[in-house]
Each structure stands twice: as structure tokens, then as C-alpha cells.
Amino acid sequence: MLQFFVRRLIVALLVAATVMTLAFVLTRLSGDLAISIAGPNATQADVDAVRRAYGLDRPLLVQFFDWVGRALTGDLGQSYFFKTPVSALIAERMPVTLTLGLTGLVIALAVSLPLGILAAVRENTAIDRLVQVVALLGQAMPSFWLGLLLMIVFGLQLGWLPISGTGSWDNYVMPGVVLAFSAIPALTRLTRAGMIQSMASDYIRTARAKGLSRASILLKHALRNAAIPVVAITAVQLGFMLGGSIVIEQVFALHGVGFLAWESIGKNDFPVVQAVVLVLAVIYVALTMLADLMNAVLDPRLRAS
């Protein structure tokens, strides 16, 4: 198990290093940062002053390793626009993004698990095909379009839910539903496949021979084993949701990390953009590693792979 953990940790560190490199390089490829910061009406002297002030006149390798060294100590730089440390900005906005991601995950599990069980129990029937169609629609539906549709119906026409802000729990209902739609298809199909495989197992036939009730067979025996891969993949889905919340936060005006990234891109605040990409990527890598470890605990055969 220790060797498995070490291998996964090395892979995670390599991925994090790659993300740091790409985040740095891509911001530089977008143009001259000094010109972007100084503005379109700045003179050459102004641009040169900005370049010296922010250290942009140094070689790129020096800038990169300086940023990496500070990032490893928790110093993600200073925001060009907000004039505050980037780490403080992210820490201030992260609770909104985490709340949104967890809300979406809870909704996705609450919907996908019953649908997957129902489809497995009614395999190859009209109900099974209907569930698969619903999952397909959820995967194909653009999140921003669904968000706007929910805002019009439940926010403007019915007035049941607020369409923006983070004042109370109901502010997260509609964005949570939209975010959940990206995870429901995968979780539903995984639950369905696991239930079908479990229902065909010998221990289920033994349970039926003992005269156990249908509910007991489904919930205590089949679901317990079918849920193993679902539980393991939940961490990965949470990572997807946190990374995909940028569009949702923009649509519903939720001032989380995604909204911060959107603002920073528009204001050419590249230290914030780099840091947001890095933080979300590290969270995703950590959650993926957690999912791998959970899989290894639940299925010892994976430890030798």
C-alpha cells in the first residue's frame, strides 16, 4: 500500500508541476504583460516603468522559478488590480466555490443513485431507456443555457428562488442543480452498471433463496457493493465541479474563485489567473489521488497495478 501511495504521490507532483508551467507560459503567450498593465494609452516610458516595477524585465526562467519558489511557501503574489495578496483573495472567495461544489455533488448523488437503481431493476424496459435518455440529455445540455432557463422560470416568473448573490442557502439551489447536471449522467450510468452486475452475483441468488425481501436485497446487499465505485469516483466528480464552477458563478453572479478568475481575466490581473488555475488544479489532483487511494482500499487488486 505504501508503494502504491508513493507512486500516486509522484504522479500528482508531476501533474502539479506541469500545471504550474502551463499557467505561467500561457499567461506570457497572451501578450506583453507590461503593456496590458499599463493600458492602451501608456507611453513607452510608462510601459518600461511597469516592467521594472513588477519584475517583468527579468529573464523568463528567473521569473518562473521565483514564482514557483514563492508559491511553494504559500505566497502567490500580489494582485495588480485589487492591490492585495492573491492568497488572501482566494481564501476569501473559496468558501463560496466549495459550498457550490458540495451542493452540486449532494444533488447529483440524490438524483443519480435512485435513477441508477431504478434503471438496473427495470433493465431493458421503457423505464431503463428513459433513464438513459435523461442521463444523455443532462450530459449534452449546456450548463449556461440551463442556468438561464432556471433563472427565467424559478427566479423571474415564479419568484421561488433568488437569481444571484450568496446571502442564504437558497442562493445555491439553482446553481447547484445546474452544476449537478454535469455529474448526474456518469454517476447514474455507473450506479446502473454496478447494480446490474451485483444483481447477477451468486450472493444475491443466495439472498433470494433465503426469502429476504426485495428491498433488503437491493439496499443491503446489491447497493452496498454497487456503490463502491460510485463512492470512489465521487471525489473526482467534486474536482470536476470545482473546476467547472467558473461559468456557473458568472451566470449566477456568485463571487467565488471562478468569478474571481473571470474578473481577473478581464482586468489582465495575471497573478490572480495563474494562482486560480494552480489552486483549482492542485485541489483536483488531490481529489483524484484520494479517489485512487479509496479504490485501492476497496479493491486490493489495484495496489499491484
N, C-alpha and C positions, 0 to 999 in steps of 0.2 A: 504493500500500500504506500510505503514511503517513497519507493522508486516511482510509482505512478504519480504521486503528488509532485515530486521534483520535476518529472518530465513535463507535466502540465504547467508548472510554475515557470519553467524556462520558456515554453511556448508563449505564455501570457506576457512575459517580459519582452520577448522579441516583438510581439504584436504591438505592445505599448510603445516600444522604441520606434517601430515603423510609423505608427500614428503620429508621434511627435515630429518625425522627419517630414512626413507628408504635410502636416499642418503648417510647419514653418515654410516649406518650399512653396506650397500653393499660395500662401499669402504674398510671398515675394513675386511669384509669377503674375499676380494680378496687376502689377504696375509698380511704379516708384512710390514707396510709402511716404516719402518726404513730400512729394507733390500732392498726394492725397490729403495729408495732414494740413499742409499749408493752405490749400484751397486753390481754386482756379485763377484767382486774381492776384496771387502772390508773385512777387518778383523773384529773380534768381537768388538774390541775397537772402530773401526770406526762406526760400527752399533750403539753401545751404545752412542757414542758422538752425532750421528744424532738424536737418540731417545730423548736425553736430550735437544738438540738444538731446536727441533720442538715441544717439549712438549708431545711426544708420550709415555713417561714413566709414565704419569699420568693415573689415572683410566678412563675408557671409559666414564662413566657418567660425569665426570668432563670435559673431552674433548668435549663431546656433548653439554652440557649446556654452556660452554664457547663459542663454535662456534655459537650456537643459539643466545646467548646474543649479540655477535658482529655482527651477520647477521642482527638482528633487528635494529641496528644502521647504517646499510649500509656497515659495514666492513666485507667483505667476505674472508679475509685472504690474505696471501702472496703467490704468485706462487713460487713453488720450482724450476721450470726451468727458467722462464722469470725474476725472481727476482723483480717483480713489483706487486703492489696491484691487486688482482683479479678483483675488481670492475672497475679499470681503463682499464684492458684488455677487459672486457665485454663491457664497454661503447664505446671502440674504435671499436669493431667488430660488435656491434649491428646494426648500420645503414645498413650494407650490408645484414644482415639477414632480417631486416624489409623491405628493398627495394625488396628483392627477394620474400618475402611473399606477399607483396601488389601487385607486378607484377603478381604473380601466381593467386591471387584472382581476379584481374581485367580480366585476360584472361579467367579464369574459368566462371565468370559471363557473359562475352561477348559471350562465346560459349554455355553455358548450358541454358541460358534464351531463345534464339531463337530456340534451339533444343527442349526444353520442350514445347514451344508454338506450334511448328510445329507438334510434336507428338500428342499433345492434339487435335489440329484442324483436323488432319488426323487419329483420333483414330481407332484402329483395322484395319489399312490399311498396305500396304507394307512399307510405309514411317515410320509409327509408330514403326513397328517391326525393321526396320533398325536403327532408333534412339536408341532403347533399346539395340540392339546388339552393337552399337558403345559405349554406356554407359557401357555395360558389359565388353567389351574389355579394356576400359580405366581403369576400376576397377581391372581387372586381370593382366594388363601389369606391370611388374616390372619397377620401376622408373629408376634404374641404367641402365637397358637394353635399355630403350627408350632414355635416355640421351646419351649413347654411339652411338646409331643409328643416332640421330640427329647430333652429332658431326662429324660422318663419312660423312653423306650426305651433310649437310648445312655448315659445317666448313671446311672439308678437300676436298671433291670432288667439291662442288660448290663455296666454298670460300665466302659465303654471310655473315656469322656471325663468330665472334671470338669464340674460343672454351674454353677460360679460361680468368681469370682476371676480374677486376672491373673498368676498365678505363672509360667506357662510357655506355650509356643506352643500346646499342646493346649487351653488355656482359650479360644482364639479360634476353634476349629474349628466348634463348633455355632453360636455367634452369627454367625460369618462365613457359614455356609451359609444361615441364616435371612435375613441381610441380602442375600445374593446373589439370593435368590428374587425380590426386588423389581426386579432389573435383568435377570435372565435372559430374561423374555418379550420386552422391547424389543430386546435385543441379538440374540436368536435370530431374530426377525422381520426385523430389519434385515440380518442376515447372509444369510438365505434370499433376501430380495428382491434384494440385491446380487449374489449368486451366480447367480440365475436370469437377471438382466439381463446379467451378464458371459458366461454360457454361450451366450447368443443373439447375441453380438457376432461381427463378421467375423474378428477376430484369433484367436478360439477355433476357428472353422471352418478358418482357415489352419493353426493348430497341429495340428488333426486331420488335415488333408491332408498335412502333413509326416510323419505317422506317429508323433508323440510319444505317450508312454504316457498312460494316463488319469490316473494320479497326478500326472504332470508338468503336464498341462493344468489340473487342478484346483488344485494347490498353487502352482505357479509363475506361472500366468497368470491364471486366474479369481479365485482368492482374493486375489491382490495388489491387484486393482482393487476387488473387492467389500469389502475390509477398510478402504478409505479412509474411508467414512462411519462405520464402526464405531470406528476409531481416534479420529476427531474427536469422537464422542459419548461416548467413554469418560470424558473429563473431566467432562462434565455428570452422568453416572451416579455418579461419585465424589462430586460435590457432593450429589446426592440421598441417597447412603448416609450421608454425614456428618451431614446434617440429620435423616435418619430413624433414626439410631442411638439416639435418646433412649429409645424403647420397648425396644429390644433390650438396651441397657445396664441398664435397670431390671429386665428379666426375668432376665438372667444375672448381675446384681449386679457389673457391670464399672464401676469407678469412673473413668469418663471424663467428658468435658464434658457429655454427655447426662445422666448420673447426677447430676452437679453441678447441672444445671438443675432436675432433678426434686426434689432435696433443697431447693434454694433456693425453689422454689415453695411447698413445704410449710412452710417456715420464714419465709415472707414476706420473703426476702432479695432485695429488688427490684433493687439494683445488680448483683447476680450475674446475675439473669434478663435484665436489659437487655443486659448485656455478652455473655452467651452467644448471645442472639439476634443481636446485632450481629456478633460474630466469625464465627458459622456463616454468616450471610448474606453477609458480605464474602468468605469463602472460596468460597461458591457462585458469587457474582458473578465472582470472579477466575477460577474454573474455567470458567464459561460464556464469559467473554471469551477464555480460552485456546482453547476449542473453536472459537469463531468465527474466531480467527486461524489455527488449524490448517486449518479448512475453506477459508479464503481462500488459504492457501499451496497446498493440494492442488487447489483449483478456482479458478483466476484469475477466472472469470466472476462470482464472488461479490463481488469487490472493487469492482465498479461498482454494486452494489445499495445 
